[in-house]
Amino acid sequence: MNRNGVIIIVVIIIMAGGGIFLLSSSDRSATPDQNGSKNSASISTQSDAPTGESAQSLTDDRDEKAGSRYVEYSKTAFDQAANTRRVMYFYATWCPSCKAANADFLSNSEMIPEDVIVIRTNYNDSDTDQNEKDLARKYGITYQHTFVQIDGQGNEVTTWNGGEVEELLTNLK
């Protein structure tokens, strides 16, 4: 093999290694923070949130802004919404279409009917809690950006994939 062929092979190997490094470093941004806690702000596309706030306070602000019609999953929020039309929104923090939907729900939360609660439920990230995993299993969720409307007893009313507020309004039963 001549000298030029060796140089070309070395350049290709270096470029491939650089590409792998870039891909692996971008995946780290979707993992839990140093404390191992879920970074609920990572899905948010809001840039007006003050720096230094905890993920929990960002979630609280988001729930307050949305008039408590678009909330982060908690067992309490889930149970308290039993007398409304509940829609479970199964998302993943790394999902680009989930980020767009999240921004739309935050921007247009006033369009969500007053008798509807949309509950953001982490689908399958490394930091998804057991209750959220159980809900995903119960409703047969196989991928993120899936919506499941349930009744007061937790029975499935309707399911659809993808969309934002307009699709929510179209699919509600």
TORKOL-4160 file (C-alpha; in steps of 0.2 Angstrom, whole numbers, padded with zeros to 4 digits, m for minus):
173
<pt num="1" X="0000" Y="0000" Z="0000"/>
<pt num="2" X="0007" Y="0017" Z="m0004"/>
<pt num="3" X="0009" Y="0032" Z="0008"/>
<pt num="4" X="m0006" Y="0041" Z="0001"/>
<pt num="5" X="m0017" Y="0027" Z="0005"/>
<pt num="6" X="m0011" Y="0025" Z="0022"/>
<pt num="7" X="m0014" Y="0044" Z="0025"/>
<pt num="8" X="m0032" Y="0043" Z="0018"/>
<pt num="9" X="m0036" Y="0028" Z="0030"/>
<pt num="10" X="m0029" Y="0038" Z="0045"/>
<pt num="11" X="m0040" Y="0053" Z="0040"/>
<pt num="12" X="m0055" Y="0043" Z="0039"/>
<pt num="13" X="m0052" Y="0034" Z="0056"/>
<pt num="14" X="m0050" Y="0051" Z="0064"/>
<pt num="15" X="m0065" Y="0058" Z="0056"/>
<pt num="16" X="m0076" Y="0043" Z="0061"/>
<pt num="17" X="m0069" Y="0044" Z="0079"/>
<pt num="18" X="m0073" Y="0063" Z="0080"/>
<pt num="19" X="m0091" Y="0059" Z="0074"/>
<pt num="20" X="m0094" Y="0046" Z="0087"/>
<pt num="21" X="m0087" Y="0058" Z="0100"/>
<pt num="22" X="m0099" Y="0072" Z="0095"/>
<pt num="23" X="m0114" Y="0060" Z="0095"/>
<pt num="24" X="m0110" Y="0053" Z="0112"/>
<pt num="25" X="m0108" Y="0070" Z="0119"/>
<pt num="26" X="m0125" Y="0076" Z="0113"/>
<pt num="27" X="m0133" Y="0061" Z="0121"/>
<pt num="28" X="m0126" Y="0066" Z="0138"/>
<pt num="29" X="m0137" Y="0082" Z="0138"/>
<pt num="30" X="m0153" Y="0070" Z="0139"/>
<pt num="31" X="m0147" Y="0061" Z="0154"/>
<pt num="32" X="m0151" Y="0064" Z="0172"/>
<pt num="33" X="m0141" Y="0078" Z="0181"/>
<pt num="34" X="m0127" Y="0075" Z="0193"/>
<pt num="35" X="m0139" Y="0072" Z="0207"/>
<pt num="36" X="m0148" Y="0059" Z="0197"/>
<pt num="37" X="m0164" Y="0069" Z="0197"/>
<pt num="38" X="m0176" Y="0071" Z="0182"/>
<pt num="39" X="m0172" Y="0088" Z="0174"/>
<pt num="40" X="m0190" Y="0092" Z="0169"/>
<pt num="41" X="m0184" Y="0109" Z="0162"/>
<pt num="42" X="m0174" Y="0100" Z="0148"/>
<pt num="43" X="m0189" Y="0097" Z="0138"/>
<pt num="44" X="m0195" Y="0115" Z="0139"/>
<pt num="45" X="m0190" Y="0127" Z="0126"/>
<pt num="46" X="m0193" Y="0142" Z="0136"/>
<pt num="47" X="m0178" Y="0154" Z="0137"/>
<pt num="48" X="m0186" Y="0167" Z="0149"/>
<pt num="49" X="m0184" Y="0156" Z="0164"/>
<pt num="50" X="m0171" Y="0163" Z="0176"/>
<pt num="51" X="m0155" Y="0153" Z="0178"/>
<pt num="52" X="m0151" Y="0144" Z="0194"/>
<pt num="53" X="m0169" Y="0139" Z="0197"/>
<pt num="54" X="m0172" Y="0121" Z="0201"/>
<pt num="55" X="m0181" Y="0109" Z="0189"/>
<pt num="56" X="m0195" Y="0108" Z="0202"/>
<pt num="57" X="m0198" Y="0127" Z="0203"/>
<pt num="58" X="m0199" Y="0128" Z="0184"/>
<pt num="59" X="m0212" Y="0114" Z="0184"/>
<pt num="60" X="m0222" Y="0123" Z="0197"/>
<pt num="61" X="m0221" Y="0139" Z="0186"/>
<pt num="62" X="m0226" Y="0130" Z="0171"/>
<pt num="63" X="m0241" Y="0122" Z="0180"/>
<pt num="64" X="m0246" Y="0139" Z="0187"/>
<pt num="65" X="m0245" Y="0147" Z="0169"/>
<pt num="66" X="m0255" Y="0134" Z="0162"/>
<pt num="67" X="m0269" Y="0136" Z="0174"/>
<pt num="68" X="m0266" Y="0118" Z="0180"/>
<pt num="69" X="m0272" Y="0111" Z="0164"/>
<pt num="70" X="m0255" Y="0106" Z="0158"/>
<pt num="71" X="m0246" Y="0098" Z="0172"/>
<pt num="72" X="m0231" Y="0087" Z="0176"/>
<pt num="73" X="m0235" Y="0069" Z="0181"/>
<pt num="74" X="m0236" Y="0066" Z="0200"/>
<pt num="75" X="m0247" Y="0053" Z="0208"/>
<pt num="76" X="m0256" Y="0068" Z="0217"/>
<pt num="77" X="m0260" Y="0077" Z="0201"/>
<pt num="78" X="m0266" Y="0061" Z="0193"/>
<pt num="79" X="m0277" Y="0057" Z="0207"/>
<pt num="80" X="m0284" Y="0075" Z="0209"/>
<pt num="81" X="m0289" Y="0075" Z="0191"/>
<pt num="82" X="m0300" Y="0060" Z="0192"/>
<pt num="83" X="m0316" Y="0070" Z="0190"/>
<pt num="84" X="m0310" Y="0079" Z="0173"/>
<pt num="85" X="m0306" Y="0072" Z="0156"/>
<pt num="86" X="m0288" Y="0067" Z="0159"/>
<pt num="87" X="m0275" Y="0065" Z="0144"/>
<pt num="88" X="m0259" Y="0057" Z="0148"/>
<pt num="89" X="m0245" Y="0064" Z="0137"/>
<pt num="90" X="m0231" Y="0051" Z="0136"/>
<pt num="91" X="m0215" Y="0060" Z="0131"/>
<pt num="92" X="m0196" Y="0058" Z="0132"/>
<pt num="93" X="m0184" Y="0072" Z="0136"/>
<pt num="94" X="m0173" Y="0068" Z="0121"/>
<pt num="95" X="m0188" Y="0069" Z="0108"/>
<pt num="96" X="m0188" Y="0084" Z="0097"/>
<pt num="97" X="m0206" Y="0083" Z="0092"/>
<pt num="98" X="m0210" Y="0081" Z="0111"/>
<pt num="99" X="m0201" Y="0097" Z="0114"/>
<pt num="100" X="m0211" Y="0106" Z="0101"/>
<pt num="101" X="m0227" Y="0099" Z="0108"/>
<pt num="102" X="m0222" Y="0105" Z="0125"/>
<pt num="103" X="m0219" Y="0123" Z="0119"/>
<pt num="104" X="m0235" Y="0123" Z="0110"/>
<pt num="105" X="m0245" Y="0117" Z="0126"/>
<pt num="106" X="m0236" Y="0130" Z="0136"/>
<pt num="107" X="m0240" Y="0144" Z="0124"/>
<pt num="108" X="m0258" Y="0139" Z="0121"/>
<pt num="109" X="m0263" Y="0132" Z="0137"/>
<pt num="110" X="m0278" Y="0143" Z="0137"/>
<pt num="111" X="m0285" Y="0133" Z="0123"/>
<pt num="112" X="m0286" Y="0118" Z="0133"/>
<pt num="113" X="m0304" Y="0116" Z="0139"/>
<pt num="114" X="m0307" Y="0119" Z="0157"/>
<pt num="115" X="m0313" Y="0101" Z="0161"/>
<pt num="116" X="m0297" Y="0094" Z="0153"/>
<pt num="117" X="m0280" Y="0090" Z="0162"/>
<pt num="118" X="m0265" Y="0086" Z="0151"/>
<pt num="119" X="m0253" Y="0076" Z="0162"/>
<pt num="120" X="m0235" Y="0076" Z="0155"/>
<pt num="121" X="m0229" Y="0058" Z="0159"/>
<pt num="122" X="m0211" Y="0053" Z="0156"/>
<pt num="123" X="m0212" Y="0038" Z="0144"/>
<pt num="124" X="m0195" Y="0029" Z="0145"/>
<pt num="125" X="m0180" Y="0039" Z="0150"/>
<pt num="126" X="m0167" Y="0032" Z="0162"/>
<pt num="127" X="m0174" Y="0043" Z="0176"/>
<pt num="128" X="m0193" Y="0038" Z="0173"/>
<pt num="129" X="m0200" Y="0034" Z="0190"/>
<pt num="130" X="m0209" Y="0018" Z="0193"/>
<pt num="131" X="m0227" Y="0025" Z="0193"/>
<pt num="132" X="m0224" Y="0033" Z="0175"/>
<pt num="133" X="m0217" Y="0016" Z="0169"/>
<pt num="134" X="m0232" Y="0007" Z="0176"/>
<pt num="135" X="m0244" Y="0019" Z="0167"/>
<pt num="136" X="m0234" Y="0017" Z="0150"/>
<pt num="137" X="m0236" Y="m0002" Z="0152"/>
<pt num="138" X="m0254" Y="m0001" Z="0157"/>
<pt num="139" X="m0259" Y="0009" Z="0142"/>
<pt num="140" X="m0247" Y="m0001" Z="0130"/>
<pt num="141" X="m0236" Y="0014" Z="0126"/>
<pt num="142" X="m0222" Y="0009" Z="0114"/>
<pt num="143" X="m0215" Y="0026" Z="0109"/>
<pt num="144" X="m0215" Y="0044" Z="0115"/>
<pt num="145" X="m0227" Y="0058" Z="0109"/>
<pt num="146" X="m0242" Y="0047" Z="0112"/>
<pt num="147" X="m0258" Y="0053" Z="0120"/>
<pt num="148" X="m0270" Y="0043" Z="0130"/>
<pt num="149" X="m0287" Y="0050" Z="0136"/>
<pt num="150" X="m0293" Y="0041" Z="0151"/>
<pt num="151" X="m0309" Y="0041" Z="0161"/>
<pt num="152" X="m0311" Y="0043" Z="0180"/>
<pt num="153" X="m0308" Y="0025" Z="0183"/>
<pt num="154" X="m0292" Y="0025" Z="0173"/>
<pt num="155" X="m0300" Y="0016" Z="0158"/>
<pt num="156" X="m0294" Y="0021" Z="0140"/>
<pt num="157" X="m0306" Y="0032" Z="0131"/>
<pt num="158" X="m0295" Y="0036" Z="0115"/>
<pt num="159" X="m0277" Y="0036" Z="0110"/>
<pt num="160" X="m0267" Y="0045" Z="0097"/>
<pt num="161" X="m0249" Y="0048" Z="0092"/>
<pt num="162" X="m0241" Y="0065" Z="0089"/>
<pt num="163" X="m0248" Y="0082" Z="0088"/>
<pt num="164" X="m0250" Y="0098" Z="0099"/>
<pt num="165" X="m0265" Y="0108" Z="0106"/>
<pt num="166" X="m0275" Y="0107" Z="0089"/>
<pt num="167" X="m0274" Y="0088" Z="0088"/>
<pt num="168" X="m0278" Y="0087" Z="0107"/>
<pt num="169" X="m0294" Y="0097" Z="0103"/>
<pt num="170" X="m0298" Y="0086" Z="0088"/>
<pt num="171" X="m0296" Y="0070" Z="0097"/>
<pt num="172" X="m0304" Y="0073" Z="0114"/>
<pt num="173" X="m0320" Y="0063" Z="0117"/>
